Amino acid sequence: MSAATELKTENLFSLSGRVALVTGGGTGIGLMIAGGLAANGAKVYIAGRRVDVLEKVADEWAAHGQGTVIPLALDVTSRDSILYAKQVIEEKEGKLHILVNNAGAVGPRVPFLNDPNAPEHATPETLGSALFNDDGPEGWSALYQINTFSIYYTTTAFLGLLAKGSADIPGYTASVVNITSISGILKIAQNHFCYNSAKAAASHLTRMLATELALKGVPVRVNAVAPGVYASEMTADVIVGTEAVAKIAQSVMPVPAGRSGTAGEVAGTVVYLASLAGCYTNGQEIVVDGGYTAVNP
């Protein structure tokens, strides 16, 4: 293949022959990513707890003939469920090229935090008491199971199949992409201390996994994509125009782009990381946020 041919987008970013797994792939950002992978040639397993939602998405994709999307039951907070999903893919494919750890939730909120007129702000004592009397450690633990622990257990469970995916295509290295968030980068809580700290943990876990696998000679890259404000199942009902974007963002300064992100912007970033074009990228977190973190602390 000539240098000019190698540099064509259809070769740089083609995912033909790749097998991908996207957790939380039936709705929101996960569905955007799954669609981007499938449209570029990958066979994509979309995983989640609500099989009916996954089956509906798969049927819609099949009707449009825009790629192969396969529903797969998976609860990322259960090791038994993760191992079941691994068994299914191992039996059907024998390898995995792309793992997108996208499953997530918001968890405990602090609705009064950014309202200076809320009675909770009357004194340091009332503020501390209100913050202390939240959903409790159990609520935090449940959120961390979904947003952080699942990345570790899903990645390690599929590591052997990912290594086989690396050996399957010359010059290619299997890719793990963790969907984190700008919330894990910011120094403001955005009304949810638990969510932001869990996403920060996911960001650092990404770096540790990338480093440890590289040091151990495991041919699997680990990167993260940190989206800003996107229409997802958690936010789609409130994102309508610039004001709504600002409301969900809970920012000090407005998002410079003045809008939420598009499917192509987040899916395109994941396609890059999962393709030959991204094979020299490892241990990185790519922020796709319309300039949010450029103007907020």
Contacts in CASP RR format, 6 or more apart in sequence:
PFRMAT RR
TARGET T0000
AUTHOR 0000-0000-0000
METHOD contacts of the structure
MODEL  1
MSAATELKTENLFSLSGRVALVTGGGTGIGLMIAGGLAANGAKVYIAGRR
VDVLEKVADEWAAHGQGTVIPLALDVTSRDSILYAKQVIEEKEGKLHILV
NNAGAVGPRVPFLNDPNAPEHATPETLGSALFNDDGPEGWSALYQINTFS
IYYTTTAFLGLLAKGSADIPGYTASVVNITSISGILKIAQNHFCYNSAKA
AASHLTRMLATELALKGVPVRVNAVAPGVYASEMTADVIVGTEAVAKIAQ
SVMPVPAGRSGTAGEVAGTVVYLASLAGCYTNGQEIVVDGGYTAVNP
1 11 0 8 1.000
5 11 0 8 1.000
6 12 0 8 1.000
11 276 0 8 1.000
12 275 0 8 1.000
12 276 0 8 1.000
12 277 0 8 1.000
13 40 0 8 1.000
13 271 0 8 1.000
13 272 0 8 1.000
13 275 0 8 1.000
13 276 0 8 1.000
13 277 0 8 1.000
14 40 0 8 1.000
14 41 0 8 1.000
14 275 0 8 1.000
14 276 0 8 1.000
15 37 0 8 1.000
15 40 0 8 1.000
15 41 0 8 1.000
15 42 0 8 1.000
15 97 0 8 1.000
15 98 0 8 1.000
15 271 0 8 1.000
15 274 0 8 1.000
15 275 0 8 1.000
16 40 0 8 1.000
16 41 0 8 1.000
16 42 0 8 1.000
17 41 0 8 1.000
17 42 0 8 1.000
17 43 0 8 1.000
17 97 0 8 1.000
17 169 0 8 1.000
18 37 0 8 1.000
18 41 0 8 1.000
18 42 0 8 1.000
18 43 0 8 1.000
18 97 0 8 1.000
18 98 0 8 1.000
18 169 0 8 1.000
18 274 0 8 1.000
19 42 0 8 1.000
19 43 0 8 1.000
19 45 0 8 1.000
19 89 0 8 1.000
19 93 0 8 1.000
19 95 0 8 1.000
19 96 0 8 1.000
19 97 0 8 1.000
19 98 0 8 1.000
19 165 0 8 1.000
20 34 0 8 1.000
20 37 0 8 1.000
20 42 0 8 1.000
20 43 0 8 1.000
20 44 0 8 1.000
20 45 0 8 1.000
20 96 0 8 1.000
20 97 0 8 1.000
20 98 0 8 1.000
20 99 0 8 1.000
20 100 0 8 1.000
20 274 0 8 1.000
21 44 0 8 1.000
21 45 0 8 1.000
21 47 0 8 1.000
21 72 0 8 1.000
21 85 0 8 1.000
21 89 0 8 1.000
21 96 0 8 1.000
21 98 0 8 1.000
21 99 0 8 1.000
21 100 0 8 1.000
21 158 0 8 1.000
22 30 0 8 1.000
22 33 0 8 1.000
22 34 0 8 1.000
22 37 0 8 1.000
22 44 0 8 1.000
22 45 0 8 1.000
22 46 0 8 1.000
22 47 0 8 1.000
22 100 0 8 1.000
22 102 0 8 1.000
23 47 0 8 1.000
23 48 0 8 1.000
23 74 0 8 1.000
23 76 0 8 1.000
23 100 0 8 1.000
23 101 0 8 1.000
23 102 0 8 1.000
23 103 0 8 1.000
23 150 0 8 1.000
23 154 0 8 1.000
24 30 0 8 1.000
24 46 0 8 1.000
24 47 0 8 1.000
24 48 0 8 1.000
24 76 0 8 1.000
24 102 0 8 1.000
24 103 0 8 1.000
24 104 0 8 1.000
25 31 0 8 1.000
25 33 0 8 1.000
25 34 0 8 1.000
25 46 0 8 1.000
25 47 0 8 1.000
25 48 0 8 1.000
25 54 0 8 1.000
25 57 0 8 1.000
25 102 0 8 1.000
25 103 0 8 1.000
26 34 0 8 1.000
26 46 0 8 1.000
26 48 0 8 1.000
26 50 0 8 1.000
26 53 0 8 1.000
26 54 0 8 1.000
26 57 0 8 1.000
27 53 0 8 1.000
27 232 0 8 1.000
27 233 0 8 1.000
28 230 0 8 1.000
28 231 0 8 1.000
28 232 0 8 1.000
28 233 0 8 1.000
28 236 0 8 1.000
29 102 0 8 1.000
29 179 0 8 1.000
29 227 0 8 1.000
29 230 0 8 1.000
29 232 0 8 1.000
29 266 0 8 1.000
30 46 0 8 1.000
30 100 0 8 1.000
30 102 0 8 1.000
30 179 0 8 1.000
31 46 0 8 1.000
31 57 0 8 1.000
32 230 0 8 1.000
32 263 0 8 1.000
32 264 0 8 1.000
32 266 0 8 1.000
32 267 0 8 1.000
33 100 0 8 1.000
33 102 0 8 1.000
33 179 0 8 1.000
33 266 0 8 1.000
33 267 0 8 1.000
33 270 0 8 1.000
34 44 0 8 1.000
34 46 0 8 1.000
34 57 0 8 1.000
34 69 0 8 1.000
34 100 0 8 1.000
35 44 0 8 1.000
35 61 0 8 1.000
35 66 0 8 1.000
35 69 0 8 1.000
35 263 0 8 1.000
35 267 0 8 1.000
36 263 0 8 1.000
36 264 0 8 1.000
36 267 0 8 1.000
36 268 0 8 1.000
36 270 0 8 1.000
36 271 0 8 1.000
37 44 0 8 1.000
37 98 0 8 1.000
37 100 0 8 1.000
37 267 0 8 1.000
37 270 0 8 1.000
37 271 0 8 1.000
37 274 0 8 1.000
38 44 0 8 1.000
38 61 0 8 1.000
38 66 0 8 1.000
38 67 0 8 1.000
38 68 0 8 1.000
38 69 0 8 1.000
39 66 0 8 1.000
39 67 0 8 1.000
40 271 0 8 1.000
40 275 0 8 1.000
41 67 0 8 1.000
41 68 0 8 1.000
42 68 0 8 1.000
42 97 0 8 1.000
42 98 0 8 1.000
42 274 0 8 1.000
43 68 0 8 1.000
43 70 0 8 1.000
43 93 0 8 1.000
44 67 0 8 1.000
44 68 0 8 1.000
44 69 0 8 1.000
44 70 0 8 1.000
45 70 0 8 1.000
45 71 0 8 1.000
45 72 0 8 1.000
45 85 0 8 1.000
45 89 0 8 1.000
46 54 0 8 1.000
46 57 0 8 1.000
46 58 0 8 1.000
46 69 0 8 1.000
46 70 0 8 1.000
46 71 0 8 1.000
46 72 0 8 1.000
47 54 0 8 1.000
47 71 0 8 1.000
47 72 0 8 1.000
47 73 0 8 1.000
47 74 0 8 1.000
47 76 0 8 1.000
47 85 0 8 1.000
47 103 0 8 1.000
48 54 0 8 1.000
48 72 0 8 1.000
48 73 0 8 1.000
48 74 0 8 1.000
48 75 0 8 1.000
48 76 0 8 1.000
48 103 0 8 1.000
49 73 0 8 1.000
49 74 0 8 1.000
49 75 0 8 1.000
51 71 0 8 1.000
51 73 0 8 1.000
54 71 0 8 1.000
54 72 0 8 1.000
54 73 0 8 1.000
55 71 0 8 1.000
57 69 0 8 1.000
57 71 0 8 1.000
58 69 0 8 1.000
58 70 0 8 1.000
58 71 0 8 1.000
61 67 0 8 1.000
61 68 0 8 1.000
61 69 0 8 1.000
62 69 0 8 1.000
72 85 0 8 1.000
72 88 0 8 1.000
72 89 0 8 1.000
73 81 0 8 1.000
73 84 0 8 1.000
73 85 0 8 1.000
74 81 0 8 1.000
74 82 0 8 1.000
74 84 0 8 1.000
74 85 0 8 1.000
75 81 0 8 1.000
75 82 0 8 1.000
76 82 0 8 1.000
76 101 0 8 1.000
76 103 0 8 1.000
76 146 0 8 1.000
76 150 0 8 1.000
76 153 0 8 1.000
76 154 0 8 1.000
77 145 0 8 1.000
77 146 0 8 1.000
77 149 0 8 1.000
77 150 0 8 1.000
79 153 0 8 1.000
79 157 0 8 1.000
82 153 0 8 1.000
82 154 0 8 1.000
82 157 0 8 1.000
83 157 0 8 1.000
86 157 0 8 1.000
86 158 0 8 1.000
86 161 0 8 1.000
89 96 0 8 1.000
89 158 0 8 1.000
89 161 0 8 1.000
90 161 0 8 1.000
93 161 0 8 1.000
94 161 0 8 1.000
94 164 0 8 1.000
95 161 0 8 1.000
95 162 0 8 1.000
95 164 0 8 1.000
95 165 0 8 1.000
95 168 0 8 1.000
96 158 0 8 1.000
96 161 0 8 1.000
96 162 0 8 1.000
96 164 0 8 1.000
96 165 0 8 1.000
96 174 0 8 1.000
97 162 0 8 1.000
97 165 0 8 1.000
97 166 0 8 1.000
97 168 0 8 1.000
97 169 0 8 1.000
97 172 0 8 1.000
97 174 0 8 1.000
97 175 0 8 1.000
97 274 0 8 1.000
98 174 0 8 1.000
98 175 0 8 1.000
98 177 0 8 1.000
98 274 0 8 1.000
99 154 0 8 1.000
99 155 0 8 1.000
99 158 0 8 1.000
99 162 0 8 1.000
99 174 0 8 1.000
99 175 0 8 1.000
99 176 0 8 1.000
99 177 0 8 1.000
100 176 0 8 1.000
100 177 0 8 1.000
100 178 0 8 1.000
100 179 0 8 1.000
100 270 0 8 1.000
100 274 0 8 1.000
101 150 0 8 1.000
101 151 0 8 1.000
101 154 0 8 1.000
101 155 0 8 1.000
101 176 0 8 1.000
101 177 0 8 1.000
101 178 0 8 1.000
101 179 0 8 1.000
102 179 0 8 1.000
103 146 0 8 1.000
103 150 0 8 1.000
104 146 0 8 1.000
104 147 0 8 1.000
104 150 0 8 1.000
105 143 0 8 1.000
105 146 0 8 1.000
105 147 0 8 1.000
105 234 0 8 1.000
106 143 0 8 1.000
106 192 0 8 1.000
106 195 0 8 1.000
106 234 0 8 1.000
107 135 0 8 1.000
107 139 0 8 1.000
107 142 0 8 1.000
107 143 0 8 1.000
107 192 0 8 1.000
107 194 0 8 1.000
107 195 0 8 1.000
108 134 0 8 1.000
108 135 0 8 1.000
108 136 0 8 1.000
108 139 0 8 1.000
108 140 0 8 1.000
108 143 0 8 1.000
108 192 0 8 1.000
108 193 0 8 1.000
108 194 0 8 1.000
108 195 0 8 1.000
109 191 0 8 1.000
109 192 0 8 1.000
110 130 0 8 1.000
110 131 0 8 1.000
110 134 0 8 1.000
110 189 0 8 1.000
110 191 0 8 1.000
110 192 0 8 1.000
110 193 0 8 1.000
111 191 0 8 1.000
112 118 0 8 1.000
112 119 0 8 1.000
112 120 0 8 1.000
112 121 0 8 1.000
112 130 0 8 1.000
113 189 0 8 1.000
113 191 0 8 1.000
114 191 0 8 1.000
114 250 0 8 1.000
115 121 0 8 1.000
119 126 0 8 1.000
120 126 0 8 1.000
120 127 0 8 1.000
120 130 0 8 1.000
121 127 0 8 1.000
131 193 0 8 1.000
139 194 0 8 1.000
140 194 0 8 1.000
143 194 0 8 1.000
143 195 0 8 1.000
143 198 0 8 1.000
144 194 0 8 1.000
144 198 0 8 1.000
144 201 0 8 1.000
147 195 0 8 1.000
147 198 0 8 1.000
147 199 0 8 1.000
147 201 0 8 1.000
147 202 0 8 1.000
148 198 0 8 1.000
148 199 0 8 1.000
148 201 0 8 1.000
148 202 0 8 1.000
148 205 0 8 1.000
151 178 0 8 1.000
151 202 0 8 1.000
151 205 0 8 1.000
151 206 0 8 1.000
151 209 0 8 1.000
152 205 0 8 1.000
152 209 0 8 1.000
155 176 0 8 1.000
155 209 0 8 1.000
155 222 0 8 1.000
159 213 0 8 1.000
159 218 0 8 1.000
159 220 0 8 1.000
162 174 0 8 1.000
162 176 0 8 1.000
162 220 0 8 1.000
163 174 0 8 1.000
163 218 0 8 1.000
163 219 0 8 1.000
163 220 0 8 1.000
165 172 0 8 1.000
165 174 0 8 1.000
166 172 0 8 1.000
166 173 0 8 1.000
166 174 0 8 1.000
166 219 0 8 1.000
166 220 0 8 1.000
167 219 0 8 1.000
171 276 0 8 1.000
171 279 0 8 1.000
172 276 0 8 1.000
172 279 0 8 1.000
173 219 0 8 1.000
173 220 0 8 1.000
173 221 0 8 1.000
173 279 0 8 1.000
174 219 0 8 1.000
174 220 0 8 1.000
174 221 0 8 1.000
175 220 0 8 1.000
175 221 0 8 1.000
175 222 0 8 1.000
175 223 0 8 1.000
175 273 0 8 1.000
175 274 0 8 1.000
175 278 0 8 1.000
176 209 0 8 1.000
176 220 0 8 1.000
176 221 0 8 1.000
176 222 0 8 1.000
176 223 0 8 1.000
177 223 0 8 1.000
177 224 0 8 1.000
177 225 0 8 1.000
177 270 0 8 1.000
177 273 0 8 1.000
177 274 0 8 1.000
178 202 0 8 1.000
178 203 0 8 1.000
178 205 0 8 1.000
178 206 0 8 1.000
178 222 0 8 1.000
178 223 0 8 1.000
178 224 0 8 1.000
178 225 0 8 1.000
179 224 0 8 1.000
179 225 0 8 1.000
179 227 0 8 1.000
180 199 0 8 1.000
180 202 0 8 1.000
180 203 0 8 1.000
180 206 0 8 1.000
180 224 0 8 1.000
180 225 0 8 1.000
180 226 0 8 1.000
180 285 0 8 1.000
181 195 0 8 1.000
181 196 0 8 1.000
181 199 0 8 1.000
181 226 0 8 1.000
181 227 0 8 1.000
181 228 0 8 1.000
182 226 0 8 1.000
182 227 0 8 1.000
182 228 0 8 1.000
182 287 0 8 1.000
182 289 0 8 1.000
182 292 0 8 1.000
182 293 0 8 1.000
183 190 0 8 1.000
183 192 0 8 1.000
183 195 0 8 1.000
183 196 0 8 1.000
183 199 0 8 1.000
184 196 0 8 1.000
184 197 0 8 1.000
184 199 0 8 1.000
184 200 0 8 1.000
184 202 0 8 1.000
184 203 0 8 1.000
184 226 0 8 1.000
185 200 0 8 1.000
185 203 0 8 1.000
185 226 0 8 1.000
185 285 0 8 1.000
185 287 0 8 1.000
185 293 0 8 1.000
186 196 0 8 1.000
186 293 0 8 1.000
186 296 0 8 1.000
186 297 0 8 1.000
187 297 0 8 1.000
188 250 0 8 1.000
188 251 0 8 1.000
188 252 0 8 1.000
188 296 0 8 1.000
188 297 0 8 1.000
189 196 0 8 1.000
190 196 0 8 1.000
190 249 0 8 1.000
190 250 0 8 1.000
190 251 0 8 1.000
191 250 0 8 1.000
199 226 0 8 1.000
202 224 0 8 1.000
203 224 0 8 1.000
203 226 0 8 1.000
203 285 0 8 1.000
206 222 0 8 1.000
206 223 0 8 1.000
206 224 0 8 1.000
206 283 0 8 1.000
206 285 0 8 1.000
207 283 0 8 1.000
207 285 0 8 1.000
209 222 0 8 1.000
210 221 0 8 1.000
210 222 0 8 1.000
210 223 0 8 1.000
210 282 0 8 1.000
210 283 0 8 1.000
211 283 0 8 1.000
213 220 0 8 1.000
213 222 0 8 1.000
214 282 0 8 1.000
221 273 0 8 1.000
221 278 0 8 1.000
221 279 0 8 1.000
221 281 0 8 1.000
221 282 0 8 1.000
221 283 0 8 1.000
222 282 0 8 1.000
222 283 0 8 1.000
223 273 0 8 1.000
223 281 0 8 1.000
223 282 0 8 1.000
223 283 0 8 1.000
223 284 0 8 1.000
223 285 0 8 1.000
223 286 0 8 1.000
224 283 0 8 1.000
224 284 0 8 1.000
224 285 0 8 1.000
224 286 0 8 1.000
225 266 0 8 1.000
225 269 0 8 1.000
225 270 0 8 1.000
225 273 0 8 1.000
225 285 0 8 1.000
225 286 0 8 1.000
225 288 0 8 1.000
226 285 0 8 1.000
226 286 0 8 1.000
226 287 0 8 1.000
226 288 0 8 1.000
226 289 0 8 1.000
227 261 0 8 1.000
227 266 0 8 1.000
227 288 0 8 1.000
227 289 0 8 1.000
228 249 0 8 1.000
228 261 0 8 1.000
228 287 0 8 1.000
228 288 0 8 1.000
228 289 0 8 1.000
228 290 0 8 1.000
228 292 0 8 1.000
229 235 0 8 1.000
229 239 0 8 1.000
229 245 0 8 1.000
229 248 0 8 1.000
229 249 0 8 1.000
229 255 0 8 1.000
229 260 0 8 1.000
229 261 0 8 1.000
229 289 0 8 1.000
229 292 0 8 1.000
230 260 0 8 1.000
230 261 0 8 1.000
230 266 0 8 1.000
231 239 0 8 1.000
231 260 0 8 1.000
231 261 0 8 1.000
235 248 0 8 1.000
238 244 0 8 1.000
238 247 0 8 1.000
238 248 0 8 1.000
239 245 0 8 1.000
239 248 0 8 1.000
239 260 0 8 1.000
241 259 0 8 1.000
241 260 0 8 1.000
242 254 0 8 1.000
242 258 0 8 1.000
242 259 0 8 1.000
245 254 0 8 1.000
245 255 0 8 1.000
245 258 0 8 1.000
245 259 0 8 1.000
245 260 0 8 1.000
246 254 0 8 1.000
246 255 0 8 1.000
249 255 0 8 1.000
249 292 0 8 1.000
251 292 0 8 1.000
251 295 0 8 1.000
251 296 0 8 1.000
252 295 0 8 1.000
252 296 0 8 1.000
252 297 0 8 1.000
253 295 0 8 1.000
253 296 0 8 1.000
254 295 0 8 1.000
255 289 0 8 1.000
255 290 0 8 1.000
255 291 0 8 1.000
255 292 0 8 1.000
256 290 0 8 1.000
256 291 0 8 1.000
256 292 0 8 1.000
256 294 0 8 1.000
256 295 0 8 1.000
257 290 0 8 1.000
257 291 0 8 1.000
258 290 0 8 1.000
261 288 0 8 1.000
261 290 0 8 1.000
265 288 0 8 1.000
266 288 0 8 1.000
269 286 0 8 1.000
269 288 0 8 1.000
272 278 0 8 1.000
273 281 0 8 1.000
273 286 0 8 1.000
287 293 0 8 1.000
END
